[in-house]
Amino acid sequence: MLHGPMASITVRIVPRASRTSVERREDGSITVRVRAAPEGGRATEEACRALAAALGVPRSDVRLRAGGRSRTKVFSLEGLLPNEMERRVQAL
């Protein structure tokens, strides 16, 4: 199977937040706040949707790579080169 360009991003998930948001902190880390509870993968799914919307990519291009049961997760972004992903993160 051939794959196109792919970038990875590490984010910190904050479940049960008052609103869903994606923010870049001063130290350069990314925090994704979601309203969903961390039960049954709902918080992870909401984080995928929020991250896709914030970075301007389709939801189907965002996949969880690591951290299924952790608040720190690694997502892969298919179709996005690492330097393009970095530019979009800087714009957050």
Phi and psi in degrees as GROMACS dihedral restraints (atoms count N, CA, C in turn):
[ dihedral_restraints ]
;  ai    aj    ak    al  type     phi  dphi    fc
    3     4     5     6     1   -92.1    20    10
    4     5     6     7     1   139.9    20    10
    6     7     8     9     1  -119.6    20    10
    7     8     9    10     1   146.0    20    10
    9    10    11    12     1   -84.5    20    10
   10    11    12    13     1  -167.4    20    10
   12    13    14    15     1   -61.7    20    10
   13    14    15    16     1   148.7    20    10
   15    16    17    18     1  -147.4    20    10
   16    17    18    19     1   138.0    20    10
   18    19    20    21     1  -120.7    20    10
   19    20    21    22     1   157.9    20    10
   21    22    23    24     1  -121.2    20    10
   22    23    24    25     1   148.7    20    10
   24    25    26    27     1  -141.0    20    10
   25    26    27    28     1   136.3    20    10
   27    28    29    30     1  -102.5    20    10
   28    29    30    31     1   130.0    20    10
   30    31    32    33     1  -132.6    20    10
   31    32    33    34     1   157.4    20    10
   33    34    35    36     1  -106.4    20    10
   34    35    36    37     1   125.4    20    10
   36    37    38    39     1   -96.6    20    10
   37    38    39    40     1   134.1    20    10
   39    40    41    42     1  -117.8    20    10
   40    41    42    43     1   101.2    20    10
   42    43    44    45     1   -78.6    20    10
   43    44    45    46     1   165.6    20    10
   45    46    47    48     1    56.5    20    10
   46    47    48    49     1    37.3    20    10
   48    49    50    51     1   -81.5    20    10
   49    50    51    52     1   163.4    20    10
   51    52    53    54     1   -72.4    20    10
   52    53    54    55     1   -22.3    20    10
   54    55    56    57     1  -151.8    20    10
   55    56    57    58     1   159.1    20    10
   57    58    59    60     1   -89.3    20    10
   58    59    60    61     1   129.4    20    10
   60    61    62    63     1  -156.4    20    10
   61    62    63    64     1   158.1    20    10
   63    64    65    66     1  -123.2    20    10
   64    65    66    67     1   126.6    20    10
   66    67    68    69     1  -138.9    20    10
   67    68    69    70     1   145.9    20    10
   69    70    71    72     1   -98.9    20    10
   70    71    72    73     1   125.7    20    10
   72    73    74    75     1   -84.7    20    10
   73    74    75    76     1   167.5    20    10
   75    76    77    78     1   -60.1    20    10
   76    77    78    79     1   -31.5    20    10
   78    79    80    81     1   -80.3    20    10
   79    80    81    82     1     2.4    20    10
   81    82    83    84     1    92.5    20    10
   82    83    84    85     1    -7.9    20    10
   84    85    86    87     1   -76.2    20    10
   85    86    87    88     1   158.9    20    10
   87    88    89    90     1  -109.9    20    10
   88    89    90    91     1   131.6    20    10
   90    91    92    93     1  -117.6    20    10
   91    92    93    94     1   130.2    20    10
   93    94    95    96     1  -114.6    20    10
   94    95    96    97     1   115.3    20    10
   96    97    98    99     1   -97.3    20    10
   97    98    99   100     1   131.2    20    10
   99   100   101   102     1  -130.0    20    10
  100   101   102   103     1   151.1    20    10
  102   103   104   105     1   -80.0    20    10
  103   104   105   106     1   -24.3    20    10
  105   106   107   108     1   -69.2    20    10
  106   107   108   109     1   152.7    20    10
  108   109   110   111     1   -81.1    20    10
  109   110   111   112     1   154.1    20    10
  111   112   113   114     1   -81.0    20    10
  112   113   114   115     1    59.0    20    10
  114   115   116   117     1  -127.7    20    10
  115   116   117   118     1   129.2    20    10
  117   118   119   120     1    66.0    20    10
  118   119   120   121     1    22.0    20    10
  120   121   122   123     1    78.3    20    10
  121   122   123   124     1     7.9    20    10
  123   124   125   126     1   -65.7    20    10
  124   125   126   127     1   -41.0    20    10
  126   127   128   129     1   -66.1    20    10
  127   128   129   130     1   -39.5    20    10
  129   130   131   132     1   -64.7    20    10
  130   131   132   133     1   -43.4    20    10
  132   133   134   135     1   -63.1    20    10
  133   134   135   136     1   -43.4    20    10
  135   136   137   138     1   -64.8    20    10
  136   137   138   139     1   -36.8    20    10
  138   139   140   141     1   -64.3    20    10
  139   140   141   142     1   -39.5    20    10
  141   142   143   144     1   -60.0    20    10
  142   143   144   145     1   -46.7    20    10
  144   145   146   147     1   -63.5    20    10
  145   146   147   148     1   -43.2    20    10
  147   148   149   150     1   -66.0    20    10
  148   149   150   151     1   -41.8    20    10
  150   151   152   153     1   -65.2    20    10
  151   152   153   154     1   -42.4    20    10
  153   154   155   156     1   -60.8    20    10
  154   155   156   157     1   -44.9    20    10
  156   157   158   159     1   -64.9    20    10
  157   158   159   160     1   -43.0    20    10
  159   160   161   162     1   -66.2    20    10
  160   161   162   163     1   -34.2    20    10
  162   163   164   165     1   -95.7    20    10
  163   164   165   166     1    -2.3    20    10
  165   166   167   168     1    70.8    20    10
  166   167   168   169     1    38.3    20    10
  168   169   170   171     1  -123.7    20    10
  169   170   171   172     1   157.2    20    10
  171   172   173   174     1   -65.5    20    10
  172   173   174   175     1   148.0    20    10
  174   175   176   177     1   -58.0    20    10
  175   176   177   178     1   -34.2    20    10
  177   178   179   180     1   -66.8    20    10
  178   179   180   181     1   -16.0    20    10
  180   181   182   183     1   -88.8    20    10
  181   182   183   184     1    -5.6    20    10
  183   184   185   186     1  -104.3    20    10
  184   185   186   187     1   122.2    20    10
  186   187   188   189     1  -130.5    20    10
  187   188   189   190     1   141.9    20    10
  189   190   191   192     1   -74.8    20    10
  190   191   192   193     1   125.0    20    10
  192   193   194   195     1  -101.3    20    10
  193   194   195   196     1   -37.2    20    10
  195   196   197   198     1  -153.5    20    10
  196   197   198   199     1   153.4    20    10
  198   199   200   201     1    92.9    20    10
  199   200   201   202     1    31.4    20    10
  201   202   203   204     1   -54.7    20    10
  202   203   204   205     1   -33.2    20    10
  204   205   206   207     1  -114.4    20    10
  205   206   207   208     1    13.5    20    10
  207   208   209   210     1  -112.2    20    10
  208   209   210   211     1   158.8    20    10
  210   211   212   213     1   -80.3    20    10
  211   212   213   214     1   -19.0    20    10
  213   214   215   216     1   -97.2    20    10
  214   215   216   217     1   120.1    20    10
  216   217   218   219     1  -127.0    20    10
  217   218   219   220     1   153.0    20    10
  219   220   221   222     1  -115.1    20    10
  220   221   222   223     1   124.0    20    10
  222   223   224   225     1  -112.3    20    10
  223   224   225   226     1   144.8    20    10
  225   226   227   228     1  -103.4    20    10
  226   227   228   229     1   142.9    20    10
  228   229   230   231     1  -118.5    20    10
  229   230   231   232     1   102.9    20    10
  231   232   233   234     1   -76.7    20    10
  232   233   234   235     1   144.3    20    10
  234   235   236   237     1    82.2    20    10
  235   236   237   238     1     7.9    20    10
  237   238   239   240     1  -128.2    20    10
  238   239   240   241     1   122.3    20    10
  240   241   242   243     1   -72.9    20    10
  241   242   243   244     1   151.3    20    10
  243   244   245   246     1   -55.0    20    10
  244   245   246   247     1   -40.3    20    10
  246   247   248   249     1   -69.8    20    10
  247   248   249   250     1   -32.4    20    10
  249   250   251   252     1   -70.5    20    10
  250   251   252   253     1   -40.0    20    10
  252   253   254   255     1   -62.1    20    10
  253   254   255   256     1   -43.1    20    10
  255   256   257   258     1   -61.3    20    10
  256   257   258   259     1   -40.2    20    10
  258   259   260   261     1   -63.4    20    10
  259   260   261   262     1   -40.7    20    10
  261   262   263   264     1   -70.3    20    10
  262   263   264   265     1   -35.3    20    10
  264   265   266   267     1   -66.5    20    10
  265   266   267   268     1   -39.4    20    10
  267   268   269   270     1   -63.3    20    10
  268   269   270   271     1   -27.6    20    10
  270   271   272   273     1   -79.3    20    10
  271   272   273   274     1    -8.6    20    10
